[in-house]
């Protein structure tokens, strides 16, 4: 029986991919994914068959991967972790159509972890991860989640903070959070994690309101205890020093 692996490839650079994920990709004859991500893996594993689809064709991509997996070991890849805003859930939902394909989910390093490490240790205590993309989630529900996380004093990690159609969403999120936190709350941003042009910045919540983020940016908004130590963003766990 051929296998379908759902693989989270981490933030981008091959050094950030897990050994388990790399081993799974090496077993596969076919690798399916969004064009940006297959191009990255192709550099390191050139002797594979690559099948790419554009963004917003996620269901088609999953069905295509299953079709290949009926006869060849196949991987469908996403950046970060496949179960965090990735393809794992959709692949599982479609599994009933391909009962002869064995399915394995391979974890990866999501941007909350890889970006957090670049900034320091912002996620040391309870945190919430929220995407500002409203393609599949109503914007009113996203706003509610932001407000609830802010009320609960969670550290908040924001994925997909901005796009051409959503240029004002990050500013609106910051304004909601400032209903419950001060404008000097410590925040951080990282861009192009593990890729060319990687950059990071620590700034205040007020400054974050006007930050020009994009889809390759991950945003970290500290809680009431988050601070800056030795140039690092850190949320103390509460140890007595």
C-alpha positions, 0 to 999 in steps of 0.5 A: 500500500502506498502512503501519503505523508502530510509534512510540515517543512518548518519556516523555510531553511532546510536546517529548520526542517525536522529529521522526521520530516526530511526522512519522510520526504526522502521516502516519497517519489512525488511531492505536492504543494503550494508553488512557493514551498515546493520551490524551497524543497526542490533545492535540497531534494531535486530528484523528485516529481514536484506537483504545484498548485496556486494558493486557494486551491487547497482541496484540489491539491489534497485530492491530487496528492491522494491520487498520486498516493494510490500508486506512489509514496507521496508527500503533501507539504506546507510550511511550519506545522501541517496541523497549524493553519496547514493541510492536515485537517483537510487531508483527513476530512478527505480520507474517506474517499481514498480508503486504500491510502495509508495516511501519516501526519508529520509535525513541523516547526510552526512560526510561533516557535521559530519566530519566538526563538528569533525574538527571545522567549515571548511565549514562556507562559499561556498564549493564543495564536490567531490568524487575521485571514478571513478567507475561511473565518468570519472577521467578526469572529476573529475580532471576538477572539482577539478581544477575548485573548486580550481580556485574558492577558494572553500573549498573542501570536498573530499569523497572516497579519496583512494582505492587499485586501486586509491592509488595516486588519493589524491596526484594528487588532492592535486597537482592540488589544489596547482596550485592555493593554497599555500602548507601551506593551512590548511586541515583536515582529519577524519576517521571512523566517528561515528565508532570505531577507529574514528580519526581526524587530521589537517595538511597542503596541502603539508602534505596531499599529502603524507597522507595515506587515505582510503575509510573511510576517508573524506578530507577537504581542506581549502580555502585561508582564512581557519585557525586554532583557538584554535585547530579547523579548521575554515573558517571565514565567515567574521564577524567583531570581 
